[in-house]
């Protein structure tokens, strides 16, 4: 049996519920919560606000900053939940801390386009709107090595499933 993770990345496209689920999971575990949005440059945020999807080159410094934060958490023996789109396999691989690769697990909040669009159309105060959805879905490579959970479930049910799956 694998050891319980110390870092859980809640991933999926915009509108999947990563932040909502991530906060609820972190609170239920007494862990730190971080949102990958905190690591975006002002330029990237402005691009997304205008409905322009990011390129791999745009994402590279963002992913490096997140990985550094995860490695820092491992170094300081801090458990955390990260909400991060992590849309491509190479992005997910780039997030894995080199100082403890076994401590990280991915949870994929899977949702159909209709649910994602509906959520994004009703979301206020966030720069990632429905105009980014097509680019997010085009970029998405569904993960092979992740816990898949239906994003349409209530967040509390998702938290229970994650905790059960990882014996937390």
N, C-alpha and C positions, 0 to 999 in steps of 0.2 A: 504494500500500500504506500502511495506517495505521501510525503509530508504535506501538511496543510500549507497553503500559500501564505506569503507575507505581503504580497502585492497582487491585487486583482485589478485588471484593466477591463472596464465595461465599455465595449466597443459597438460600433454600428454607424450607419449614416445619420445625418442631421434629422432630428425628429424621432429617433428611436427611443428616447427616454434615458439616455446615458447619465445625464446629470441627476435627474430625479431618482433613478435607481441607485446611482453611485452614492449619493448623499444618504439615502435610506439605509443602504448596506453598511456604509461606514459608521453611521450612528448606531446601528444594531450591534456592530462588533466593537465599538469604542475605538475605531481606527481613524486615522487622518484621511480626509477627502481632498483630492486635488482635481481640478478641471484642466484638461489640456488647453482650453481656450486661454488660460492665464499665460501661456508661453508663446502665443502668436505675436509677431511684430505688428506695429501700428500699420505698416504697409499691407500686410496680409489681411488684417481686419478690414481695412478700407476696401481692398479688392473684393472681399466677400460681401461687404455691405452693399457694393455696387452690383452684386450678382455674378461676379467673375470667379470661377473655380480656380483653385490653386494648382500649380504645376509641381512636379517632383522637386524641382530646384527651389521653389517657394517653401516647400515643406521641410527641406533638409535641415536648416538651422532650428526649426521648431522641434523636429524629432530629436535632434541632438540635445537640445535644452531639456526636453522631457526625460530622455535617457539619463542625463546627468542628475536630474532630480531623483529619479528612481534609484540610481546607484548611491546617491547620498542617503536616501532612506534606508537602504540595505546596510550601509556603513554604520549608520546610527541606530540600527536595529529597530527601525520604525516600521510599523505595518500601515499600509495605506491602500486606498481605493482610488483609482484614476479613471475619470471619464475621458475617453479619447476615441475619435473616429477610427483610427488605425485601419484604414480601408484596404490597404494592400498588404500582401504577405511580406514584402520587403520592409514596409513601415513597421509591421508588428515585430519582425526580427530585429530591426534597429532599436527597438525599445527595451529589449531584454538586457538586464544589467549584466555586465561582464563579471562583476564580483559575486554574483549568486544567481545564475540563470534558472536554477530549480525553484526559486521562490516566487516566480511570477506565473499567473494563470490569466487566460483571456475568457471573457464571457461575451458572447455575441448576441445582442438583442436584435433578433430578426423580425422584420416587419415588411409588409407589402407596400408598394408605392402609394396606394390609396391612403393607407393609415398615416404614412410619413407626410404626405402632402397636406392632409387634413390637420395634423398637429402643427406643421409649419405655418399654415395659413392662420392659425389661431394663436400663435406664439407672438408675444410682444416683448420689446426691449432686448432683442438679440439680433446680432448682425447677420446670422445665417438664416435667410428666408427661403421660401419655396422656390425661388429662381435658381438656387444652388442644387436642388434635389437631383436634376438630371445628371449633372456633372458628378455628384456624389455616387449615384447608382452606376454610372459608367465606370468610375474608378474602382468601385467595390469588388474585391476578390473575397468571396465568402471563405472564412477560415476553416481549415481542416482540423486543426488542433485547438479547439475552443469548446466551451460549454455553450450550446445553442439554446436560447430561450425565446419563446414567443413574446415579442415586445407589446402585444395587445393585452397581455395579462396585467392585472393590477400590480403596481410596484411592490406592495407588501408580499404578494405571492411570488414574485420574481426573487425577492430577497430570501424568502424561505427556500426556494429551489436552489439558489446559489449556495446558501449555507449548508444545505443537505448534501449537495454534490461534492463540496470541498470539506465536509466534516468540520464545519466551523461553529 
